[in-house]
Amino acid sequence: RWRALRKAQLEAHPLCEICLTQGRVTEATVCDHVMPHKGDVVKFWAGPFQSLCKHHHDVKTIMEDGGLNSGASTHPEWLPLPACPVVLVTGSPGSGKTTYARKQARPLDQVIDLDDCFTDVCGVHGHEADRQYLKPALRLRNKMLAALSHKAQGRAYVIVGSPSTDETQWWIPKLGATHV
C-alpha cells in the first residue's frame, strides 16, 4: 500500500518541493508526510504528502525529531570509516577553508562544512546562525560524515574550523584523512 502511495506521489510531483522554492530543479526520491504522523496510523495514511529529495527529507527529519541531542556530538565516536579518500581542511574562521575545498573539488567530490549544515537547517550561515540550531546542524553534518562509509567514488573535503592540534589529531584517524 505504501509503495503504491509513494509511487503515485512521486509520479504526480517528480521534483523536490524545497529545491524548487530555492530555484533548483532536483528529482524527488522521497514521499514525505508534511506533518509528522508520530506513529498515528490515521495520520500516516491520510497525508498530506510532499515530494522531497533525500537531502531535504533528512534535514526535515532532523528538525522534527524529538531527540535532537541524538547524533549531535562534536566528536562522534560512532562514525564508520569512510570508503572514499578524505581531506581534512582546518583553519581559523574566514581563512578560506571552504573556498579552498570547493576550488579543489571535482564533480564526484563532496564538501562537508558545518556552516553549510546550519544553512540547510535554519536558512542562515553558521557564523550568523542562532546557536539553538547547533545540535540539528551537528546531526546533519554527522549523518553526512557517516554516509561517507558508502561513498565509492570521488573524495570528501571535511571542513573543521579552528581546531587545536589535539582536535586535528582526533579527526585524522577517525576519517582516515590527509590534512591540509
Sequence and secondary structure as in RCSB ss.txt:
>XXXX:A:sequence
RWRALRKAQLEAHPLCEICLTQGRVTEATVCDHVMPHKGDVVKFWAGPFQSLCKHHHDVKTIMEDGGLNSGASTH
PEWLPLPACPVVLVTGSPGSGKTTYARKQARPLDQVIDLDDCFTDVCGVHGHEADRQYLKPALRLRNKMLAALSH
KAQGRAYVIVGSPSTDETQWWIPKLGATHV
>XXXX:A:secstr
 HHHHHHHHHHH  B HHHHHTT   B  EEEESS  TT HHHHHH  EEEE HHHHHHHHHHH S TTTT  SS
 TT    SS EEEEEESTTSSHHHHHHHH  TT EEEEHHHHHHHHHSS TTTS GGGHHHHHHHHHHHHHHGGG
  SS EEEEEES  HHHHHHHHHHHTEEE 
